[in-house]
Amino acid sequence: MKYCRLTGETVKRNPPPPLTAQAFERKNGRHCLRAAVSDYVRFALVDIREQAPEETVHLLFCRNLAFTYFDAPLRQRICRSFRDRIAQGGALIIGKHETIPPGITGFAPWEGRLPIYRKI
């Protein structure tokens, strides 16, 4: 899938405008990934309770779902499956008020206060 479903507000709020311009272009009022970037991005709709991503990934977003709404054993199982699929040095980005479940190893907080974890 080569279309990014982010709103303009989400895109503009975080990265600096030069980076936004390098990665996105406007089409029909939405930001779309440029072809040079989209070859490196894969969007997947996956029921994380049932399966993990199919291949190794370098960046995995799972915000405000697994570590908020699921019970502790399921959170731990999902986090382990994420850890197994994220490349060494890759990142897991979770929700602002979420944390890695207790007892899970293999992640270290990235610099800063955001809930971004690096696989170690």
C-alpha positions, 0 to 999 in steps of 0.5 A: 500500500503506497498511500499514507492516511495521515492527516496534514495536521499529524504530519506537520505537527511532528517532523520539520517542514523540510523533512515533511516535504522530502517524504510527502506530497499533497494529493487530493487534500491528503499527504501521500508518501513520495514514491522514493519513500514508499518503496521502504514503507509497508502498511499492514492491517493485522490482528495482533492478538492472532499474529505478528508482522510477517517479516522483520521490520525496523519501525513498528507503531502500535499506539493506544491499543495493545498496551492500553486495552489488553490484559497483562498476559496478552500485552506480554505475548504481543510485546514479545512477538513485536520484539521478535519481529523488530530488527536489532536497533529498530524501534517500537513506538507506543502510545504516550501513556503506555509502557513496555510490560513488566518482565519484557527484555530486549528494549531500551528507551530511546533518548527523550521522554517519548514512548519510543523503545529501541531493540537492544 
